């Protein structure tokens, strides 16, 4: 990211522009331009395209942003995903081992984050928990995004954080299932075939009606823009919804799980 930041600064200086001048041309805050040039903030491809046009560069920044080395890509794509999530028109989320982050209670999120190995310490867990809770502000937007979740039943069987945390999380999930902008379906255990064996992923529709996907692995994350790859994950999600319990059946299962308290 530092190398790309230096390229932005070099192009800006060559055009005799201040950071404020470039910020005006690409319609962003001067602080954001400064952070990009210092290598502290990812240069996202759409911003790179605007900078290329403003600086008269033949797509150099766009290519650099799209081909960022993997060592930089992991935090960069995660950062971009969080920005896309905040403004999304719609999210479709498949999860396999935990309740999706946007539906987690604070205590459950804290317990999940504390399970990470190596343990990062109480202070960092608290910071990560606060960030996760802040992401849920999109649920309180005047017009919230349309949200669809398919959750593998195994994620609802582990009692992460203990019984008190678990049942509070289940009550919260059951309440979310009644919200008009949220669809929750449980993919039951015991199926002979299911479309999610390759792991969890998220589909995003942006305000520009662009379709993206996001996936995480043990050691990284990836924002997917390629239409063919997004299409494959979209097909998988459609199949998962057909294999999962419908919304009424899901509420019934959640009620039965809560009845075990």
N, C-alpha and C positions, 0 to 999 in steps of 0.2 A: 504494500500500500504506500510505503514511503517513496518508492521509485515512481509510481504513478503520480503521487502528489508533486514530486519534483518536475515531472513532465507538464503538469498543469501550470505550475509557477513559471516555468521557462516559457511556455506558450503565451502566458499572460504578459510577462515582461517584454517579450518580443513585440507584442501588439501595443506596448506602452500603456497598459491598463493597470489601474490599482485593483486590489481585491474587491473594493466596493464597486468599481466600474464593471468588473466581470460578474459580480453578484447581480447587478441590475440587468445585465444582458441575458443571464440565464434564469432570472426570476427566482432567486433564493437569497437567504440571509448571508451577509458578509462573514458571519461567524462560521457558517457551514463551509464556505469557500476556504477560509483559513484552516479549518480542521482537515479538509481534504488535502490541501497543500502540505500540511505538516504530517500527513500519514496517519492521522488519528481517526479518520472517518472514511468509510468505503466510498469510492466513486462508482455510483450505480450506472448501468449502461444508458438509461434514458437521460441522466444528467450529462454523461460523457458525450452523448450525441449533441446536446445543446451547446456544450463547451466547444466541441469540434467546429460547429457552425460559427459560434461567436469569435473563435480564434483563427478561423480560416485554415483549420487542420484537416487533412484528407482522411478523416476517420481514425486517426492514430489513437486518440484517447478511448474511443469506442472499442477498438480491437483490444487495447490493453485491459480495459475493464472486463471484457467478456472472457479474456484468457488469463485472468489473474492466477498466479501459482497456487497450488493446493494449500500450501502452508499459510497463505493469506486468506484463501477462500473460506475456510471454516468459520472464523468469526465474522467475516464480511457478509456472507450470505445469510447468516443468522440475523445480523443487524438489519439487512434489507428485508428479510421476511417479517420482522417485527414491525417495520414501517408499513409494509403492505397489509399486514393484519389489522393495524389501527384504522386504515381507511377502507377496508374491504367492503364490497357490496354483499358478498356471500362467502362463506367458508364451509367446506365439507371435510370432516375430520375422522380418520380411522385410527383408533388406538388399541393396543393389545395388552399392555402390562399395567397401565395406570389409568385413572380417570383423566380425560383431556384437561390440559391446564386451564382453559377458560371456564371449566366447570368445577374446579377444585375449591374446597374451603381453605382458609388460611392454615389451619392446623394440619390438614391433610397434605397441602403443598409443602409445609415445613418438614413433615415426616418423610415425604418422598425425596426431597432434596437432601435430607440428612442421611439417606441410604446410599448416596453416591460414594464410590470407592475410587481413589483414596478420599477420606473424609476431609473436607476443606475447612472445618472449624465453625464454631457457632456463629461468629460474627458474619462470615461470608454466607452461611445458610440464611441468616436473617435478611441480608441484602438481596439475595436471590428470591427469597419468599416475597419481599416487598415488591420487587419488579414483576413477579408473576401476578400478584394481586392487582397491580396497576394496569396490566394488560386487560384485565376484566372490565375496565372502564368502557370498552366498546359495547358491552351489554347494556350500559345505561345511556347510550346515545339516544337523542330524541327519536331517531329512526334507526334502530339497531340493524346490524347485518342479518341476513337470513342464514341461520346456522343449522347444519345437519351433522349429527355425530353417529357413528357406528362404533360401538365399544365391545370388544371381545369379553365374554362373560368372565374369563379368567381374571381380568382386571378388577372385577367386583367381588372376587372370592378371597383374595389376600386381604388381611386386616392390618394394612400399613398404619402404624401409629398406635395400634391397640384398639380395643372395642369402642371406647368413647369417641375417638377420632373417626373410626370407621362408620359408626352409625350416624354421626353428625353429617358425614360426607354422603351417605346414602339418602338421608332426609333431604339434603340440599339437592342432590341429583334428581330425586323424585319431584321436588318443587320445580326444578328447571324443566322437567318433562311436561309440565302444564303451561309453560310460557308459550305464547302464540308464535314467536319468531324462532323457536328452538324445536328441532326434531331430534329425538334420541331413540336409537334402536340398539338392542343388544344382540350381538352375534353369539348364539348359544354354543355351549360345549357339546361335544358328542356328534358333530357333523361328520359325514363321510367325505366331504369335499368342501373347501371354502377358498375364496379368491384372495385372502389376505395373508397367505403364508410367508410372503417376502417381507412383511413388516409394516409398521405404521406409516402414514403419509397424510398430507393436508392439501386440499385443492383450494385455490384462492381466485375470486373474481374481483378485479380492481374497478375503481370508478370509471376507468377508460374501457371497461369491458374486456380487458386483457385477462387471459386465463393462465395461471401459474400453478406450480406444485412445489411442495416443500417436504423434505424427508430428512430424518436424523438416523445416524448410526451410533455405534458405541463411541466413536472417536471423532465425530464431525457432523456436519449438516450440509445440505445442498438445496439451493433454490433452482428449480427446473423451469426453463422458459421454452425449450424446444417444443413446438406444437405436437409433434408426433409422440414425444414422451409424455406430455400432459394428457394427450388423448388416451394413451394406454392406461394411465392411472385413473382417468375418468371412467373408462370402461370397467376397470376393477372395482371402482367405488359403486357403480351402478349394480354390478353383480353382488357385491357385499350387501347392499340394501335389500336385494331380492332374497338373499340367503338369511338375513337377520330377522328377528322377531319384528312384527309391525309395532306401531307406536302403542296401541292398546295392550298388546301382549307384553311389551317392554314394561309398561307401568305395572302390569300384574306381577311380573317377576320382581320388580323393585319392591312392591308391596310385600311379597313373600319373603324377600331378604330382610326387610325391616321387621317382619313378624318374628324373625329369629332372635331379636334383641331381648 
